[in-house]
Amino acid sequence: MKHLLFFCGHAGTGKTTLAKQLFAPLMRAIGQPFCLLDKDTLYGAYSAAAIGALTGDPHDRDSPLFIEHFRDPEYRSLLDTAAENLALGVNVVVVAPLTREVRSGRLFDHAWLGIGDDVAIRVVWVHVEENVARERIVARGDPNDAYKLAHWEEYRQRRFVPDEALARTLVMFDNTAPSDDARDALLARLIQTRRP
């Protein structure tokens, strides 16, 4: 059984930090190699150069232009890279918002992902309250957040909270101030081999 673990959620929820905290414990618990695929690491520099060439602003990562022309190709390439690693026998942790894909349930569709039925999928929805997320975004001072902060009312319309039915398909994780016990419980859920 191979493992594909998604850490998804809105900006400022701490997806990357949480995934990195659990990375070594995951490998120890499962006893197999993993790779970490973070969308911003893989595509951040390229997308900044491309959008910068079009708009003059390399940090324009939330505008309608970016979302219409860059979002889906970034995500498709990210998921194709995950599928390629899984085909080679390497478990994968993916870090990316993937909000549309979470809402549609596509992250559980093996055929759409291009992966075999021997892959166990877990989707962690990392969440905090909107005000906490905004405070974290401001505090981290990442230039890529400038558009988001300048157009917060527009951005917040894209934020959503999974409803009860959707939440049952996800591994919900409140990352406001998680305890070690909460992270250990999350790890235990992630290493189960049954599908959700």
C-alpha positions in Angstrom: 0.0 0.0 0.0 1.3 3.4 -1.0 0.3 6.7 0.7 -0.8 10.0 -0.8 -1.4 12.6 1.9 -2.7 16.0 1.1 -2.4 19.0 3.5 -4.9 21.5 2.2 -6.5 24.6 3.5 -6.6 28.4 3.1 -3.6 30.7 3.4 -2.3 31.2 6.9 -3.5 28.0 8.3 -0.1 26.5 8.8 -0.3 23.6 6.2 3.4 23.6 5.4 4.5 23.8 9.0 2.2 21.0 10.0 3.3 18.8 7.1 7.0 19.3 7.9 6.4 18.5 11.6 4.8 15.2 10.7 7.1 14.3 7.9 9.8 12.4 9.8 7.3 10.7 12.2 5.3 9.5 9.1 8.4 7.9 7.5 9.3 6.2 10.8 5.7 5.0 11.4 5.3 3.6 7.9 8.9 2.5 7.3 8.9 3.7 3.7 10.3 6.7 1.9 8.2 9.8 1.3 8.7 12.9 -0.8 7.3 16.4 0.1 5.7 18.3 -2.8 4.9 21.9 -1.8 3.2 23.9 -4.5 5.0 27.1 -3.6 8.4 25.5 -3.6 7.9 23.7 -6.9 6.2 26.5 -8.8 6.6 29.7 -6.9 9.7 31.1 -8.7 8.4 30.1 -12.1 5.0 31.5 -11.6 6.5 34.7 -10.2 8.6 35.1 -13.3 5.7 34.4 -15.6 3.1 36.6 -14.0 5.7 39.3 -13.5 6.4 39.3 -17.2 2.7 39.7 -17.9 1.7 42.2 -15.2 5.0 43.7 -14.0 4.2 42.3 -10.5 5.8 39.0 -9.7 3.8 38.8 -6.4 0.4 38.9 -8.2 -0.5 35.4 -7.0 -4.2 35.9 -6.3 -5.5 38.2 -9.0 -8.2 37.0 -11.5 -5.5 36.8 -14.2 -3.3 34.5 -12.2 -6.2 32.3 -11.1 -7.6 32.0 -14.6 -4.4 31.2 -16.4 -1.9 29.8 -13.8 -3.8 28.1 -11.0 -4.9 24.9 -12.8 -1.7 24.2 -14.7 0.3 24.6 -11.4 -2.0 22.1 -9.7 -2.1 19.7 -12.6 1.7 19.6 -12.7 1.8 19.2 -8.9 -0.5 16.2 -9.0 1.2 14.7 -12.0 4.5 14.9 -10.1 2.8 13.1 -7.2 1.5 10.4 -9.5 5.0 9.9 -11.0 6.6 9.4 -7.6 3.8 7.0 -6.5 4.4 5.0 -9.7 8.0 4.7 -8.6 7.0 3.4 -5.2 7.6 6.6 -3.3 4.9 7.8 -0.9 3.9 11.5 -1.3 2.9 14.4 0.9 1.4 17.3 -1.1 1.0 20.7 0.4 -1.3 23.1 -1.4 -4.6 24.9 -0.9 -6.5 22.7 -3.5 -9.7 24.2 -2.3 -11.7 23.6 -5.5 -10.5 20.0 -5.6 -11.4 19.4 -2.0 -14.9 20.8 -2.5 -15.5 18.7 -5.6 -14.1 15.5 -4.1 -11.6 15.1 -6.9 -8.7 14.4 -4.5 -10.3 11.0 -3.8 -10.7 10.1 -7.5 -7.8 7.8 -8.3 -8.4 8.0 -12.1 -8.5 11.8 -12.1 -5.3 11.9 -10.0 -3.7 9.4 -12.4 -2.8 6.9 -9.6 -3.5 3.2 -9.0 -6.0 1.7 -6.6 -3.1 0.6 -4.4 -2.7 4.1 -3.1 -4.4 5.1 0.2 -5.4 8.7 0.1 -5.9 11.0 3.1 -6.9 14.7 2.8 -6.1 16.8 5.8 -8.1 20.0 5.9 -6.0 22.4 8.0 -8.1 25.2 9.4 -8.1 28.2 11.7 -10.5 31.1 12.1 -10.3 33.8 9.5 -8.9 36.4 11.8 -6.2 34.0 13.0 -5.2 33.3 9.3 -5.1 37.0 8.5 -2.9 37.7 11.5 -0.5 35.0 10.4 -0.4 36.2 6.8 0.4 39.7 8.0 3.0 38.5 10.4 4.9 36.4 7.9 5.4 39.4 5.6 5.5 37.3 2.4 5.3 39.6 -0.7 3.2 37.0 -2.4 0.4 37.8 0.1 0.2 41.5 -0.9 -2.6 41.1 -3.4 -4.6 38.9 -1.0 -4.2 41.5 1.8 -5.0 44.4 -0.5 -8.2 42.7 -1.7 -9.1 40.8 1.5 -12.9 41.2 1.0 -12.6 39.7 -2.5 -10.2 36.9 -1.2 -12.4 36.0 1.7 -15.3 35.2 -0.6 -13.1 32.2 -1.8 -12.7 30.9 1.7 -15.0 28.2 2.8 -15.6 25.9 5.7 -16.4 22.3 4.7 -19.9 21.4 5.6 -20.7 18.3 7.7 -21.0 15.9 4.7 -17.7 17.1 3.2 -15.9 17.1 6.5 -16.7 13.4 7.0 -14.5 12.7 3.9 -11.6 14.8 5.2 -9.3 14.6 8.2 -10.2 17.9 9.8 -7.4 19.5 11.9 -7.7 22.7 13.9 -4.2 24.2 13.7 -4.9 27.2 15.9 -2.8 26.0 18.8 -2.4 22.2 18.4 -1.0 20.1 21.2 1.5 17.3 20.8 -1.4 14.9 21.6 -3.5 16.4 18.7 -0.6 16.0 16.3 0.0 12.4 17.5 -3.7 11.6 16.9 -3.5 13.1 13.4 -0.5 11.0 12.7 -2.3 7.9 13.8 -5.2 8.7 11.4 -2.8 9.3 8.5 -1.0 5.9 8.7 -4.2 3.9 8.6 -4.3 1.9 5.3 -8.0 1.9 4.7 -9.5 4.5 2.5 -11.7 7.1 4.1 
